[in-house]
Amino acid sequence: MKVALASDHGGVNLRKEIAEVLTELDIEYQDFGCNCEGSVDYPDYALPVAQKVADGEFDRGILICGTGIGMSIAANKVKGIRCALVHDTFSAKATREHNDTNMLSMGERVIGPGLARDIAKIWLSTDYEGGRHDNRLNKIKQYEDQL
């Protein structure tokens, strides 16, 4: 598995925690920043990373901002991206099993590092169930293909 990782200024510290998780799990990743303390615009990080995931350069992506909301909204504008905003472990598992999400978004100002690490581990290690969920995801793909 190869993961793209990025944050805006509001998620820098949590992004470092998630980078440690990826290293601990021996998962290949690339960190796309930001590497600053000043205010930046989250779409400048979310959109390129989401496009890399959509293009198949990376299997999954993890985005972090203050709330996770902006990053998830921006990422979900990219065709083929299913980015879930997750702040609990149940949703981390369910969004992989049921929605085959390829991107995860979290908020540094919403959850602490311990919970974020647990969410990332669960999300990274959970497989998509397929089956009854395939039809639902195919409906989304058909809609995207019309755009």
Secondary structure, DSSP 8 states (H G I E B T S, - for coil): -EEEEEE-GGGHHHHHHHHHHHHHTT-EEEE-----SS---THHHHHHHHHHHHTTSSSEEEEEESSSHHHHHHHTTSTT--EEE--SHHHHHHHHHTT--SEEEEETTTS-HHHHHHHHHHHHH-----THHHHHHHHHHHHHHH-
